[in-house]
Amino acid sequence: MSIEVRDWSSEAIELYIDGFPLPFLNAIRRYSMAKVPTYAIDEVTIVANTSLMFDEMLAHRLAMVPLRSEDYIDKLLATDVLLCEKCSSDSEEKPPKDVCDKCFINMFLEVEAHEQEVTVYSGDIKSEDPYVKPVYDNIPIVILAPGQRISLELRARIGRGLEHAKWSPTTIAVIRNVANITIDESLCTLCGKCVDVCPKRVLKIENKRLAVDKPLECIICKQCVAACPTKAINVANLTDKNILRIESSGSLEPETIIRAALKILEKELSVLQSFIENVKKGAKA
């Protein structure tokens, strides 16, 4: 197996992976979206809201503001997220209070418009924990007309995208197939139609021959195949080569998301393996 980093920034990471089974790669993708825990605003207490926005809409907008969770990733992975999820559920089974104290972080939002209208941004949210705060300060929440005011008490809780999308650390998590582009030079007339229709400019005419310039950029739309009058081009998928792209909401670094997804997947596979071994031992007994 070989891995090549094609793109890496604070917002996204893209990996070219050769020789890794697609089902396991898809498991990493799904775990990145649904199983990696983060913080998100889960409870909103309305002390005052004289704005034109309903309380429910205001709470929903606040919940979708991504919160920085990078500094607590080890704590998040060690926390029993299932216990945290029961805190806000309708279940009568509640975790101990000391567990809740670790799961929640208190925040506050209080803004008042006096003589001019005021736009309330995510940067106006004040957190008791300096390491857990809105990732971006410029997300608009609500516009207050002169004389209007909001005063809110917020509680951020540990959760997973499996429960609600607001806890998902990813905005995009996709696997893209790598194309196998073959050209029959005996049929190619160098008309250039395939080059013109390609949206990613994968093909080019060079030294009086049609060449594949950027094969990893091909999205397998097969527009070149349809445009070729002589059917000199064929595009197929390579089964053992794929590209994994993860884009972060900002709550966690992209590489942290993949690393956490792998840790959770490894842990759950070890539990499954232990269960299977115990079943085998019981069957033999």
N, C-alpha and C positions, 0 to 999 in steps of 0.2 A: 504494500500500500504506500502511496506517495501523496503528499499534500503540498499544494502551492498556494500561497497567499496572493490573490489577484488584486484585492482592494482592502485597505485597513485604515479606518479613521475612528474618531470618537462617535460617529453616527452609524457606521456600517462595517461589516467584514464580509468578504467574499472569498471562498476557498474552492480551488480546483482539486478534486479528489479522484484519484485513480486507484482502482482495485478494492474499493470498499463496498460491501453489499448495500444495495439500494434500500431494503427494508430497515436496516439499522440506521442508515443516514436519514431516512424519513422519521424514524423514532426520535433522533436528535432534534430534528426540525419541530416536531410536534411537542416534545418536552420543553423546547425553548419557548414556545408560545403558552403552554398550558400548565407546566409543572414548576417552573422556576419562580420562587416567591419574591415579592416586592412589597413595599408599603404603598397604600392608597387611602385616600379619605373615605371612610366608611360610615361615620355617624356625624350628622350636622344638627346642632341645637340652635334653633332660631330664637335669639334674644329679641331682635328687632329687625323688621324688614318692611320698610315703607316704599321700596322700589316697585316698578311695574312688573317685575318678574315674580312668578309664583314661587313659593317656598320649594316645591318639588323640583322645578326646573333649576333653581339656584343650586340645590343640593346635587343634582345630577351633573351640572357643569363643574362643580368643585371636585366631584369624584373622578372626573376624567382628566384632571390635572396631574401629570406624572410627577412623582416625588423621587428625589435622589435617594437611592438605597445601596449604593456601591460600598460605602464604608461599613455596612452591617451585613454583607453577603454571607460571611461565615456564621453569624448569629442566625440569619434567616434559614440557612441550610440545616442548622442544628435544631431549630425550633420545630416542635410538632405542629405543623400548619393545620392539621385537622382539628386540634383543640382550639386554635385561634378562630377557625371558621365557625365553631359552635357559639362563639361569643355573641354574634349578631343574628344567629338563626333562631327559629321558633322552637327548637328542641329544648326540652326540660333539662337535659343533661348539660350542665355548664362546667367548664374547667375551673380549677382552683383560682383564687384571686391573685396569687403570686404569679401565675402563668399569664393572666390578663395584663398585669402591670408590665410585663416584658413585651407583650404583643402590641400595645397601644402607645401612641405618641399624641399629646395634646397640641392643638394649634388654635389660632384665633384670627378672626378677620373682622375689623371694625373700621368703617369708612363713612364719612358724612360729607354731603355736598352743601356748601353754604350759598354763595352768591352765583356760582357758575356750576354747570354740569360737570360731573367727574366720572371718568371711566375707571372702574375697579379692575386691577390686574392681578395676576397670580403672585406677583412680587409683593403685594400688600398682605399676603398671608404670613403670619408670624408663627414660628414653631418653637416649642420649648427645647427641641433637640437641634443644635446647629448643623448636624450632619444629615438630617432628614428634612428637606425643604423642597419647594417646587423647583424642577429642573430649569424651567424658563420663567423669567420675570415678566414677560410681555404677553402672556395669554389673557385676553380680555374676558372678564367674568360677567359684568353687568354695568350699565350706564345709569348713574344717579342724576336725577334732575335737581335743581336747587331746592334745598329743604328736605331731601330724601336721605335715608340713612339705613345702613345695615350693620348689625352686630351679631356675629356668629361664633359659636364654640364648635371646633372641629376635632375629630379623633381619627387619626390614621391607624390602620390596622394591617398586619401581615396577612397576605392572601395570595392566591394563585389565579392565573387566567382560566383555569379549569372551573372556578367558581364564577368569575365575572371578568370581562375584558379589561376593566380598569386596572387589574393587577398584572396583566400581561406585560412583560418588559419589551416585547417586540412590536413593531409596527408592520414589518414585512419579514416573513420567514419562508423562503421558497427554495425548491430544488429544480435546477434546469439541466436538461439533457445536453450532452455534448454531441455535436453533429459530425457525421462522417460524410464528407463531400467528395464525390468522385466525378471526374470529368473525362469523357471519351473524346480525346483530341481528334480522332478520325472523323467524328461527326460535327465537331465545333467549327462554325464558320466565322467566328469572331465578330458576330453582328453587334454585340454589346448590350443586347436587350436585358440579359440577366444582371448585368452590372447596374443598369439604370433602375431596375425595380427593387433591388436589394435594399431594405431599409437600414441595415447596419453596415453597408459598404464592405461586405465580406469578400467580394470578388473584385478582381481588377485584371485589365489586359496589360501585359508587360512582355516586352521582347517578342511580340507577335504570337502570344499564346495566352490563354485564359488561366489565371492562377488564383489560388485561395490565399487571401492576404491575412485575414483574421478569423480563423476557424472557431475560436472560442467565443466570438461575438455573435455567431449564428444563432438565431432563435427558432430555427427549423420551421419557418413559415411556408417554405417551398414555393415562394413567389418566383424564384429563379427557374424552378422546374417547369412551372406553368408558362413562363414567358419564353422559354427556349423553343424555337420552331423545329429543331432537329432532335430534341430529347437527348442532348449530349450530357446533361447534368443529372446526377442522382444524389438525393440527400436522405440519409438514414440516421437513426440514433445509435450511439455507442452504449452498450449496456453496462460496461464497467467503468465509465467515466462520467462524472457529474459535477455540477457547480452548485455549492450551497451558499446562499446569501442571507444574512441576518441583518436587519436594520433595527436599531434600538430606539425606544421612546425617550431615552435619556436617563431612565432610572438606574440602569446598569450599563457598563461598557459592553460592546458587542462580544468581545472575547470572553468576558466574564459570563455572559449568558450561555455560550457554548460550553464553557468549563463546568458551570453549575448543572446544565442539562446532562452532561456526561456523568457527573457525580451521582445525580438522582437516578439516572438510568442504571448505572452500575449497582447502586444500592438495591434497587427493586429487583434486578436480575439475580442478585445474590440471595435475596429472600425467596424468590421463585425456585432457585436451585436447591436451597435448603428444604423447601417444602417437598419438592420432588424426591429428594433423597430420603426424607422421613417417610413418604408414602411407600417407597420401595422397601425400606426396612420393615414397615408394618406389614406389607404384603408377604415378605419372606417369613416373618414371625407367624 
